[in-house]
Amino acid sequence: MKQKKIAILQPNYIPWKGVFDLINQVDVFVFYDDVQYTKKDWRSRNKIKSPNGEYWLTVPVATKGKREQLIFEAEIDNTQIWQSKHYKSICNSYNKAPYFEKYKYIIDEIYINNKWDKLVDLNIFATKLIADTLGIKVEWYKSSDYNFTGDKNGEKVVKLCKELNCNYFINGPASKAFMDDELFKQNDIQLKYMEYNYPEYKQLYPPFDHYVTVLDTLFHCGEESKKLIFEKGNKNV
């Protein structure tokens, strides 16, 4: 039987390079957006390198009285002026980077040309836009479109794999502790975990930090970003 690879991940805000490395390994990518939204997490924030060190960009999300809300239900608090602030922070931090002008259209699209009410729409748009910039070709889905239940030890993940006719599930290393390997074997789904190991590149403001938005990589490395992310890392896939 031909392998059809899938990855399933919560939609993150302007993600780091490892997310795009993972997406590039698969045929199908599912935004796992029908699980509980968690505050102060990668869903609503990410880091950039600024002249004053690492700097968090946080999207304000309305959470009062919404403790149990799911990711796809999370609404952005647009009473706060966040889009222009994020845009200015990125511009001020990277306008001297060698490829800033080439990829500035990405942040123009995210922060200037669009307005956002739902966090999931913002995150999916940004992820797809950056993936397209990196030349990634994949089938995109949202788990909320399927309304599957059962989230213990990967039960819902298995259902998504079977629904989308995928038999090879690639996951991030942080999920090892939560997955029941035997459940995947019983359903004839091969389970593998990514191993992230990337070379450093010259950032405007040392010391080097891998765990920043992928925009940092694009602004500093240009077209070489593809080679750095997709070819130079060691992956157990």
N, C-alpha and C positions, 0 to 999 in steps of 0.2 A: 504494500500500500504506500502510495506517495506521501511523503511528509508534508503537512501543512502546519506551519508554525504560527503561534499566537502569543501575544503578551497582553496582560490585563493590568492596568495601573490607574490609580486615582489621578484625576486631572490636577496637575500642579501649575503654579504660577511661574511663567517664564523659566522653565526647568533648567537644571544643570545638564551638562553634555552627556552624562550617563543615560539619561532618559532617551535621548535621540539615538544613542548607540543601541539601546535595547530595541527601539522601534525599528531600526534599520535591519535587525536580525530576523524579523518576522514577516509573514504574509498578511496577518490580521492583527490590528491593534484595537483594544477595547478600553474606552475611558470608563473606569469603574466608579460611576458617579451616584450609585444608589446605596451607598454606605454612609454611616454617620459622619457629619462634618465635625472636624476637630479644630479648635482655635489654636492660634500661635503655631501653625504647622505649615508645611510646604504648599498646602492648598491655597493659602492666601498670602504667602510672602516668599521672598528669595533675597539673595545677597548680591551686591555689586562690590567692586573694589574702588574706593574713592581716595582722593588725596589724603584723607584723614583716617584711612584704614577701611575695614569691611563695614558696609552700610546696608541695613535691612530696608527693603521696600515692602511695605505691608498694605494690602488692599483692605480697607475697612469693611467689615461684614456685620450686618445686623444680626445680633445673637440674643438680645434680651427677650426672654420668654420663649426661646426657640432651642432649648437645650438638645432636643432629640432630632433636630432637622437633618435631613440628608444633604449630601453635597449638591445635588442638582436643585435643591430647594433654597440654597443659601443666596440671599440677596445682598448686593453691595449697598453700603450706606453712602449714598451720593450727596448727603448733606455735608460731607467732608470733601474738601478739594484735594483729591488724591491723584487724578490722572495727570494734571499739569505738573504736580510736584514730582511724580515718578519720572516723567519725561525730562524735566529740568535736571534732576539728579543724575540720570543716565547721561545726558548731554554733557553736563559739567565734569563727569568722571571720565568720559571716554572720547571727548572731542579731539584729543591729541593722539588717540590711538591710530595706527596706520591705515586701518580699513573702516574707520567710523563712517565716513561719508558714503562708502559703497553700500553699507548695510543699514544706514540711517532710516531707510524706507520702512524697515520692520517696526521701529518704534513710532514712526509717523502713523502707520496703520493702526497700531495698538492704542496709542494715546491721543492722537490728534484727529484722525479720520473716523473714529468710531466712539460711541458712548455705550456704557455697559450697565445693565441692571442686575444680571445674574452672574455670579462668580464662575459658574461652569461654562457659560458662553465665552467669557473673557479667556479662560484658560485653554479651552479647546481651540478657539480662534488663533491664539498666539502659538500654541503647539503645532498646529497644522501649517501656519505661515512659516515658521522656522524650519519645520520638516521639509517643506517644499523648497526653501532656500538651500537646504543641504542635499537636495536631490533624492529624498526618500520617497519611495512609492509603496503604498500600503493600503489595505482596505480599512476604513475607519468605522467604528461602531460605538454605541453608548450602552452600558449595561441597563440603564433605566428604561430603555426601549423594550426590554424583555421581561421585567418584573419577576425574575426568579427569586425564590426563597432558599433559605439554608445557607448559612455562611460559616459553618463550623468546619475547620480543618480543610477548607477548600471546596466544600460541597457546591457552592454557587459557581465557583470558577470552573469546576468540572462540567456543570450544566451549560455554561457559556461555550466551553470548548466543543461539546457535542453538538450544540445548536448550530455552531458556525463551522462544523465539519473539520475541526482541527485536532490533530493527534500528537502535537509536540508543543508543550507549554514552556516558555522561557520566562523565568521570574527573576526579580532582583534578589540579592543575597540576604537582605534584611527579613525576607519572608520565610526563610528556612525553618524557623522555630514554630511557625504557625501552620505549615502544610503537612498533610498526611500523605506521605509518599505512596503508601499502600493503596490509598483510594484512587490515585492516578493509575497505578498499575492495573487495578481491577477494571478500570474503564479504558484500558489500552491507550493511555495517554503518556507519552514520554515527558518526564519532568527534568528540566535543567535549570541551573542558576547561573546568572551572569557573574563574572569576576571583573571588577573595574580596576584597571591599572594603566594609567595614562602618563605620558611624558609631560614634563613641565614645559612651558613656553614663557617668553618674556612678557610680563605684565608691567604696566606703567608704574604700579605702586607695589613694591615688594613688602613683606615676604609673599611668596607664591601661595595661592589658595585654589585648590581644585573645585571646592564646593561653592561655586558661585554660578549665576545664570550663564547659560551657553552664549548669551550675547557677548560676554567677556571674551570667549574664545573667537567668535566671529570678528569682533572689532580688532583683536590683536593679530589673528592668524589668516584672515581672509579665506581664500580657496583652500589653503593648507589645512583648514579646520576639518575638512572631510577626511583627509588622510590621518590626522592626529586622532580623531574620534573613532573612525571606523576600522583603521588598519593597525595602528600602533599599540592599542591596548590589548592585553591578554584576556581572552574570553573562554569560558568553559561551556561553549555552545557547539 
